[in-house]
């Protein structure tokens, strides 16, 4: 389930507050733009080999036929409808601009790849990660681990 822009902004607002920023439209020093994208991928066991994709010349059918001599053997292998948990690839972005001249003063992104489908639990940690080190985060990509209570 994707979140509405209002829900996304509420999640980001909490992370911005943790970074020391407050929403004050009448006296704003920065304009903040937040966004989030999610890509969903269904995964097959064994990378799809023989289970609904990419096996031999049978494509998505996953069917294979075997034969033998000296004892009459014929075997069929068909997909059993088993799938691994889907993979969710998410990215959040925070761009802050100086309210007086619209120049970018801070920009950060955070990505996450995993099987958690609950965006309302994952995105807050991602915004916290994107704002870690604000206002001067270290240069370049870095790995940040944030525990999400279950």
C-alpha positions, -999 to 999 in steps of 0.1 A, spaced: 0 0 0 14 34 -10 10 64 12 -7 97 3 14 128 0 -1 140 33 10 108 51 44 110 35 48 146 47 37 137 82 63 110 84 90 133 70 79 161 94 86 139 124 121 131 110 127 169 103 117 177 139 143 152 152 169 171 131 159 203 149 136 218 122 101 231 129 73 238 104 67 275 105 54 287 71 52 324 81 89 326 90 104 297 70 142 298 64 139 267 41 115 252 17 116 214 20 106 189 -7 102 152 3 94 123 -20 94 85 -19 94 58 -45 87 21 -42 94 -7 -67 79 -41 -61 94 -73 -75 79 -108 -72 107 -133 -66 108 -170 -75 128 -197 -57 161 -205 -73 159 -174 -95 129 -189 -113 147 -220 -126 120 -246 -130 96 -226 -108 77 -203 -131 105 -188 -151 138 -189 -169 143 -227 -171 157 -242 -203 136 -233 -233 103 -234 -215 103 -198 -203 77 -191 -177 60 -225 -178 89 -241 -159 80 -276 -173 107 -301 -179 105 -337 -191 129 -365 -183 132 -400 -197 153 -431 -190 162 -465 -204 163 -500 -189 134 -493 -165 108 -471 -181 111 -437 -165 92 -405 -174 92 -376 -151 75 -342 -152 84 -311 -132 58 -283 -129 58 -252 -108 40 -257 -75 30 -221 -72 56 -214 -45 71 -179 -44 95 -162 -21 85 -130 -3 83 -100 -27 112 -76 -27 105 -39 -21 131 -14 -33 125 21 -18 141 55 -20 133 87 -1 146 121 -9 149 153 11 158 186 -7 160 218 13 162 252 -4 169 286 10 136 304 11 151 337 1 167 326 -32 156 290 -38 193 277 -38 197 241 -27 213 241 8 208 204 17 200 173 -4 200 137 8 186 103 -2 182 70 16 175 36 0 163 3 13 158 -31 -3 140 -57 17 108 -78 22 90 -54 45 58 -44 29 47 -19 56 58 15 43 45 32 75 71 14 94 100 15 70 98 51 57 103 69 91 136 50 95 146 60 60 139 97 65 158 95 98 188 80 79 185 107 51 187 134 77 215 119 98 243 143 101 221 173 92 231 201 84 265 188 73 265 150 66 297 133 56 304 133 18 296 102 -3 274 72 2 274 55 36 256 26 53 233 35 82 216 9 103 184 19 121 165 -7 141 128 -8 135 108 -20 165 86 -50 157 
